[in-house]
Amino acid sequence: MQTQLNLGEAEARLAIDACVAELKKRGKAGVVAVGDSHGELLALWRTDGCALPPIVIAQNKVYTAARVRGPSGDLGRNAQADGSDVHYHGDSRYVGWDGGAPVMHKGQCLGAVAVSGLSGVEDLEIAQIGIDAILASL
């Protein structure tokens, strides 16, 4: 039998609150998404003034990061390096943009946090703040 730990609504709330606070501190608008270990959405928050495309992009970054157990941007860089399509894996929800990262604890992926709507660097920085909030609570 296998046991898989997953993020829940309490951890999702911690990440959302931490990321939204950072977005407001920076005076930026964005979308924050949190998913379980399969990349399925637990929570999503779109701040006032954020465009619509980042909604789906943040969800897909979470999905990608949880499924590949690594940063979403790594998938894109790896595909670019070997000339393959990011959808080579057969899943149209995979994206290769920075901003999604897994929540790893004791070698296990518990889920993922993603931010979209800013630069890839800022998206990932803010997502990491959400991940750090979750890990601090464990």
C-alpha positions as CSV (number, residue, x, y, z in Angstrom):
1,M,0.0,0.0,0.0
2,Q,1.2,3.5,-0.8
3,T,0.4,6.6,1.2
4,Q,0.4,10.0,-0.4
5,L,0.4,13.2,1.6
6,N,-1.5,16.1,0.1
7,L,-1.9,19.8,0.8
8,G,-5.3,20.7,2.1
9,E,-7.3,23.8,2.4
10,A,-5.4,25.0,5.5
11,E,-2.1,24.9,3.6
12,A,-3.7,26.5,0.5
13,R,-4.9,29.4,2.6
14,L,-1.4,29.9,4.1
15,A,0.1,30.1,0.6
16,I,-2.6,32.3,-0.8
17,D,-2.4,34.7,2.1
18,A,1.4,34.9,1.9
19,C,1.5,35.4,-1.8
20,V,-1.3,37.9,-1.9
21,A,0.4,39.9,0.8
22,E,3.6,40.0,-1.2
23,L,1.8,41.0,-4.4
24,K,0.2,43.9,-2.5
25,K,3.5,44.9,-0.9
26,R,5.0,45.1,-4.4
27,G,2.0,46.9,-5.8
28,K,1.4,44.2,-8.4
29,A,-1.6,42.3,-9.6
30,G,-1.5,38.5,-10.2
31,V,-3.1,35.2,-9.7
32,V,-2.1,32.7,-7.1
33,A,-3.0,29.0,-7.4
34,V,-2.4,26.1,-5.1
35,G,-2.8,22.4,-6.1
36,D,-2.6,19.0,-4.5
37,S,0.1,16.4,-5.2
38,H,-1.7,15.6,-8.5
39,G,-1.7,19.2,-9.6
40,E,-5.5,19.5,-9.1
41,L,-6.6,22.9,-7.9
42,L,-7.3,23.5,-4.2
43,A,-7.5,27.3,-4.3
44,L,-7.1,30.2,-6.6
45,W,-7.0,34.0,-6.0
46,R,-7.0,36.7,-8.6
47,T,-6.1,40.2,-7.2
48,D,-7.9,43.3,-8.4
49,G,-6.5,44.6,-11.6
50,C,-5.1,41.3,-12.9
51,A,-5.8,40.3,-16.5
52,L,-7.7,37.2,-17.4
53,P,-5.1,35.0,-19.1
54,P,-3.1,34.5,-15.9
55,I,-6.0,32.6,-14.3
56,V,-5.6,29.5,-16.5
57,I,-1.8,30.0,-16.7
58,A,-1.5,29.8,-12.9
59,Q,-3.6,26.7,-12.8
60,N,-1.5,25.0,-15.5
61,K,1.7,26.0,-13.7
62,V,0.5,24.3,-10.5
63,Y,-0.5,21.3,-12.5
64,T,2.8,21.1,-14.3
65,A,4.9,21.6,-11.1
66,A,3.1,18.9,-9.2
67,R,3.1,16.4,-12.0
68,V,6.7,16.8,-13.0
69,R,7.8,17.3,-9.3
70,G,9.8,20.3,-10.3
71,P,9.6,24.0,-11.3
72,S,7.3,24.6,-14.3
73,G,9.9,26.7,-16.0
74,D,12.4,23.8,-16.0
75,L,10.1,21.8,-18.3
76,G,10.2,24.7,-20.8
77,R,13.9,25.1,-20.6
78,N,14.5,21.4,-21.0
79,A,12.2,21.2,-24.0
80,Q,13.9,24.2,-25.6
81,A,17.3,22.7,-25.0
82,D,16.5,19.4,-26.7
83,G,14.2,20.9,-29.4
84,S,11.1,19.1,-28.2
85,D,7.6,20.4,-27.7
86,V,6.6,21.1,-24.1
87,H,3.5,19.0,-24.8
88,Y,5.7,16.1,-25.8
89,H,4.5,14.4,-22.6
90,G,1.1,14.1,-24.1
91,D,-0.6,16.5,-21.7
92,S,-1.9,19.8,-23.0
93,R,-2.1,21.3,-19.5
94,Y,1.7,21.3,-19.2
95,V,3.3,24.7,-19.5
96,G,7.0,25.6,-19.5
97,W,6.8,29.1,-18.0
98,D,8.4,30.0,-14.7
99,G,6.1,30.6,-11.7
100,G,5.1,27.2,-10.5
101,A,7.0,25.1,-8.0
102,P,6.3,21.9,-6.0
103,V,6.0,21.8,-2.3
104,M,8.5,19.1,-1.3
105,H,8.6,17.7,2.2
106,K,10.8,14.7,3.2
107,G,11.3,13.8,-0.4
108,Q,7.6,13.8,-1.2
109,C,5.6,16.2,-3.4
110,L,2.7,17.5,-1.3
111,G,1.4,19.8,-4.0
112,A,2.4,23.0,-5.8
113,V,2.0,26.8,-5.7
114,A,2.1,29.0,-8.7
115,V,1.8,32.7,-9.5
116,S,1.0,34.2,-12.9
117,G,0.7,37.8,-14.2
118,L,4.1,39.2,-13.6
119,S,7.5,38.3,-15.0
120,G,8.5,34.7,-14.7
121,V,11.2,35.6,-12.1
122,E,8.7,37.5,-9.9
123,D,6.1,34.8,-10.4
124,L,8.5,32.2,-9.0
125,E,9.8,34.5,-6.2
126,I,6.3,35.0,-4.9
127,A,5.3,31.4,-5.3
128,Q,8.3,30.5,-3.2
129,I,7.0,32.7,-0.5
130,G,3.8,30.7,-0.4
131,I,5.7,27.5,-0.4
132,D,7.9,28.7,2.5
133,A,4.7,29.6,4.5
134,I,3.4,26.1,4.0
135,L,6.7,24.4,5.0
136,A,7.0,26.6,8.1
137,S,3.6,25.3,9.2
138,L,4.6,21.6,9.0
